[in-house]
Amino acid sequence: EADDALARVLANPGTDAQKVMRQALRAQYRPRGSLVYDENDPGRWPGSDAPTNAERGAIADAVLASEVNRLRLAYLSHRAAMAPENITVPSFGRAALWAVLCDQEIADACEDDLPPDDLSYLDAADAMIAAHWVGLDGDAAGGDAAAVTTVTGSSKAARDPCFDPAKLRAIRAVVADSDSIEWPADPATALAVRRSVPTWLAKKLIDRHGDFVADRVAASLLRKAPMFGRLNRARQRDPSRLRARLREEGVESVDVFEWRRASELADDAVEGRGEPSESVIGTPTAAAGAFDGAVVFPKNRSPFRLDSWREGWFEVQDLGSQAVASAAIDAVGRSMRWGTSATPRVLDMCAGNGGKTLAMASELSDKLDVGTIDGYVIDAFDVDARRLRHLESNAERAGVSGNVRVVSFEKMRDAARVGNGERPRNGGRDRTPEKKMIRPAKETAASGIAEATTARRRDAPTRGMDSDASESDPRYDLVLCDAPCSSTGAMRRTPSMRWLIAGDVAEWREGASYDTSDDASDDGLDPLRYSSAWGDGDGDGVFAAVNVDEGVGAHASSSLTDGSRGRRADLSLPEVQRRILAKAAGLVRPGGGALVYATCSLLTEENESVRRWFDERFGDEFVPMPFDTSRRPSAPDVAGDVDEDDADEDDADEDGNAMDDGRGARSHDFALRPDLHGCDGFYVARWVRERGPGWDP
């Protein structure tokens, strides 16, 4: 069953291994569509009973781990198959292994090869799973493999009979003698094979970080991502009570500070590390206790059946994602200079499933409880409304349904009209009423929040959602633009993601030609990446014509039909990001509104390059909002790991002489890396629009 599932993934480029696994594990018997099904050979499969839970775990572990390590396992298996002493060993799937290597430009002379058949893919999958298990058994380290078991508990003795003995011996000989493996000569190709990353990504990592650091970044993308939890301060403000309740429910959790200290000790023990450990706890906004309630679940046990989760005490959220939300709330706090009369209006512009929306609501609820603000409103919008379908129920569970709402496309257009100097439709009121979330009449007793505080927060929405100021100017005190990106920083969370990302989609293509005709087709486009609902070219506000070379507002141009995500297959991700960020800029309140740009990408093209473009094109309206140097992650500056483009633009004048424009000391962006910070890779940059008198960044 594991061979069959992996073979289907290998034979069908673009297939998500997790979806294939879910289908395979639901099967109660051997399906006739299976590659291993042979009605004339019942011995081909050892029975048709549904797999046990232990077998399901072993199958899932084998397939998903082999998918993540696809390129390395295919390379090792192919070397074993082509060794002179093994050339006569059958059932290696040599043609399919060669096809996997050709797909990533590892092999030569691929264009003349015939496509492998189904049986070849099945044999190749069998060889790759064998190579995966041999590596787990410790053979490569020369240890006592017979005494070693995998995380699924299946021993080497139990697994070996599943494979052809000759094939297994050939693979074990290659894996056990890892020091003699001949890796490709080209550095990027060698990195791609050794760390099982796409060749295009290996090249980009080496270009930015150099061979040594690139290897460590790529290696971190192979490790299983930790499961983080975030204390929801709208329900429970005491982190110790959350930890205690999790213990009562039989769930092991580790305080994130303790986890990071343990991780740093382990990392520092690695020979030749070259860079000191960094912690996401050291992000600029963490000093105020933003991560005091964060926990790690070491066993990655699903928490969604726990009463503490059902009652909204915590959410599952990557620590880097929490850092983005904290950076955003810190930005609006600094720009507004919060006081008891402050009622910030926030827009999560590319909200996705609303994770950062709820994280910001948690922090704002905490400030509401202590009297720092008098209320708050968070509007959540996403071009793909399906992604927000669960936000209402999640906000109610989290205790923030009175402050969080999903806003309509018309609401965004009205805000955009004001940003472009037009009058809002119907005096700022939508043609159709917003769908407001109804707050529960009373918090649960387990929430630990005083009733007086709950009542005060319950009244807050009337001061932000329906105020006259909101109607006359629907723009926002904070706009978080967590733009769609390549997700290279989060690849370890989805086994097939690394193979589904096309390298050219992350390239900035200067001067692309655009099809602005009405009959441009959406056929074949990814509905999550290209959505015609984002803008239909009707000339309506910021969702219509935005020329990324000109800007917004007074700089706007009507020469281009909107194409941020719809109908424009020729737009690369950096182009999409610049267009969306330009639109987000028009939704920020002048005179102190904050704008935060974020991605979960590791690529310069999607991060620093977009930030530099915005600094240049919008610098007359948007002032950088720097982070505190003493707490800024130092990943880009350690061991010579510096973005050369940044060094050229920001640190030297036109004659090449060193200069300082303030970015080096107090930068308004920061990056997180999984190898240094333990969380997913993220990038954050922020600005304030038209700073008011007396405002000092």
Secondary structure as GFF3:
##gff-version 3
##sequence-region A 1 697
A	DSSP	alpha_helix	2	11	.	.	.	ID=ss1
A	DSSP	alpha_helix	17	26	.	.	.	ID=ss2
A	DSSP	three_ten_helix	42	44	.	.	.	ID=ss3
A	DSSP	alpha_helix	53	68	.	.	.	ID=ss4
A	DSSP	alpha_helix	70	82	.	.	.	ID=ss5
A	DSSP	three_ten_helix	84	86	.	.	.	ID=ss6
A	DSSP	alpha_helix	94	103	.	.	.	ID=ss7
A	DSSP	alpha_helix	118	136	.	.	.	ID=ss8
A	DSSP	three_ten_helix	139	141	.	.	.	ID=ss9
A	DSSP	three_ten_helix	145	147	.	.	.	ID=ss10
A	DSSP	alpha_helix	156	159	.	.	.	ID=ss11
A	DSSP	three_ten_helix	160	162	.	.	.	ID=ss12
A	DSSP	alpha_helix	165	176	.	.	.	ID=ss13
A	DSSP	three_ten_helix	178	180	.	.	.	ID=ss14
A	DSSP	alpha_helix	187	195	.	.	.	ID=ss15
A	DSSP	alpha_helix	199	209	.	.	.	ID=ss16
A	DSSP	alpha_helix	211	220	.	.	.	ID=ss17
A	DSSP	beta_strand	227	231	.	.	.	ID=ss18
A	DSSP	alpha_helix	239	248	.	.	.	ID=ss19
A	DSSP	beta_strand	254	255	.	.	.	ID=ss20
A	DSSP	alpha_helix	256	268	.	.	.	ID=ss21
A	DSSP	three_ten_helix	280	282	.	.	.	ID=ss22
A	DSSP	three_ten_helix	286	288	.	.	.	ID=ss23
A	DSSP	beta_strand	295	297	.	.	.	ID=ss24
A	DSSP	alpha_helix	307	310	.	.	.	ID=ss25
A	DSSP	beta_strand	314	316	.	.	.	ID=ss26
A	DSSP	alpha_helix	319	336	.	.	.	ID=ss27
A	DSSP	beta_strand	345	348	.	.	.	ID=ss28
A	DSSP	alpha_helix	355	369	.	.	.	ID=ss29
A	DSSP	beta_strand	377	380	.	.	.	ID=ss30
A	DSSP	three_ten_helix	385	388	.	.	.	ID=ss31
A	DSSP	alpha_helix	391	398	.	.	.	ID=ss32
A	DSSP	beta_strand	404	406	.	.	.	ID=ss33
A	DSSP	alpha_helix	409	419	.	.	.	ID=ss34
A	DSSP	three_ten_helix	425	428	.	.	.	ID=ss35
A	DSSP	three_ten_helix	445	447	.	.	.	ID=ss36
A	DSSP	alpha_helix	451	459	.	.	.	ID=ss37
A	DSSP	alpha_helix	461	464	.	.	.	ID=ss38
A	DSSP	alpha_helix	468	472	.	.	.	ID=ss39
A	DSSP	beta_strand	478	482	.	.	.	ID=ss40
A	DSSP	three_ten_helix	488	493	.	.	.	ID=ss41
A	DSSP	alpha_helix	497	500	.	.	.	ID=ss42
A	DSSP	three_ten_helix	503	506	.	.	.	ID=ss43
A	DSSP	three_ten_helix	541	543	.	.	.	ID=ss44
A	DSSP	three_ten_helix	553	555	.	.	.	ID=ss45
A	DSSP	alpha_helix	573	586	.	.	.	ID=ss46
A	DSSP	beta_strand	594	599	.	.	.	ID=ss47
A	DSSP	three_ten_helix	604	606	.	.	.	ID=ss48
A	DSSP	alpha_helix	608	618	.	.	.	ID=ss49
A	DSSP	beta_strand	622	624	.	.	.	ID=ss50
A	DSSP	three_ten_helix	629	631	.	.	.	ID=ss51
A	DSSP	three_ten_helix	635	640	.	.	.	ID=ss52
A	DSSP	alpha_helix	644	650	.	.	.	ID=ss53
A	DSSP	beta_strand	669	672	.	.	.	ID=ss54
A	DSSP	alpha_helix	674	677	.	.	.	ID=ss55
A	DSSP	beta_strand	682	689	.	.	.	ID=ss56
###
